[in-house]
Amino acid sequence: MTPQDVRSLRPAKARELFRDGLRTPTAGWCRGWTQANLLAVPRALAYDLLLFAQRNPKSCPVLDVGDPGEHRTGIFAGDLRTDLPGYRVYENGVPVAEVADVRDVWRADLVPFLIGCSFTFEDALIQAGVPIRHIDQGVNVPMYVTSVPCRPAGGLSGPMVVSMRPVPAALVATAIRVTSRYPALHGAPVHAGDPAEIGVTDLHRPDFGDPVEVGPGEIPLFWACGVTPQAAVMASGVPFAIGHLPGHMAITDVRDHHFQVP
Amino acid sequence: MTPQDVRSLRPAKARELFRDGLRTPTAGWCRGWTQANLLAVPRALAYDLLLFAQRNPKSCPVLDVGDPGEHRTGIFAGDLRTDLPGYRVYENGVPVAEVADVRDVWRADLVPFLIGCSFTFEDALIQAGVPIRHIDQGVNVPMYVTSVPCRPAGGLSGPMVVSMRPVPAALVATAIRVTSRYPALHGAPVHAGDPAEIGVTDLHRPDFGDPVEVGPGEIPLFWACGVTPQAAVMASGVPFAIGHLPGHMAITDVRDHHFQVP
């Protein structure tokens, strides 16, 4: 399918393709629909995760939380165990599998969290004239583990993860203004410019996703990223969790406008 | 003290007065500082309460959550057991005491939640020319239990509680615009006009606080209220909880501007 094809798909159709085995980053998919990070943890850990999210709202804006064992939520009419284009399974903080289907490891006590994703505001950036490099290059967005600590909650702690988009200097203000309007999808950038200031040493070697070119006259902008709670799962040695494969998101049934503030 | 006196007090000084026994509603106190609702529940109930708040963000915007047994938090440098001007203690969902000090009933497993309060934006309303009737009358704000159900979470369910301010018709748009900028303090009203539409049958008989006059040409505006989780404690028969006396708030050390969005 062409970028134009995937851009105009409805969420249910995209989820069907993922359920049938298509593995792809979801940037540029289903224009106008909200994308979300998935993290499912056992009920015994759910309070720590919800409090971690409350204490770190830039990186962990909670869109919805399912009840234990549920594999759909009010904003996601598909099956959270099959309808994402990729999953990571964690044991004791270590990613032990990257799979296309987690039905065999889903547990009755798992609480699914859906957390806002910055892919959602990329269409608004494009409409405002801000190019999105990873979409233009047809790759996954670059994501980096920073040296910025999150505020801990119970047994959960870890560093903030960011996504990066290079933006022409003259469009930096536009990019900040546009994304500020989506606080539930990470909102405005957390950092602009020198990556070393947030502990990122080499833009060409992202911790997740793919590198993209930063051209002359472009400023790298860094947005808090919903992979942050997965970094906390790893840093904290959480016994069991299921997340999405970074960049391979849950495409929800909620319009992006729903999360736009004036 | 005059209204002008209490308006210009610093939070620490107000808390000292409350600690020394002054019992008063806090509308109009400590201009420029954020006021908050308190609800402390046992750790075993904390997930349900945090999820209830996440699912009902208009009435339960969480400003901060302490760790179990803590009686101060990052945004409140006083003692949550003594520094509010009034408390309500609940057993099995029933208010069993209204007291000035809860040190003797505070428990090591209690998790204190601080939830945004609409008193915080009243100064911005006054600056914008919107009169605040309960301040002018020197009484507590009227609060009503509505027929609007909250979205349940675990064992917690109950109706939305609202506060009411009568606003001259020509200033309704201003009041909505101004309060929209404070989503963490309940934001824009949830209802305007006919109280019967949200199940409020008699404005002269509020469920909490005092009645105020609604003049000719004024529209009653209703804001979601942070007493809502206390209504859920009552409706759900929660074994034990401590809340503030409605209208008698925790005055925090955070500026109201901190919670203002563009």
Contacts between the chains, C-beta under 8 A, distances in Angstrom:
chain1	res1	chain2	res2	distance
A	46	B	47	5.8
A	47	B	46	5.8
A	47	B	47	3.9
A	47	B	50	6.6
A	50	B	47	6.6
A	50	B	50	4.9
A	50	B	51	6.3
A	50	B	54	6.7
A	51	B	50	6.3
A	51	B	65	5.8
A	54	B	50	6.7
A	54	B	54	7.9
A	54	B	62	5.6
A	54	B	65	6.2
A	55	B	65	7.6
A	62	B	54	5.5
A	65	B	51	5.8
A	65	B	54	6.2
A	65	B	55	7.6
A	180	B	262	6.5
A	183	B	261	7.4
A	261	B	183	7.4
A	261	B	261	6.2
A	262	B	180	6.6
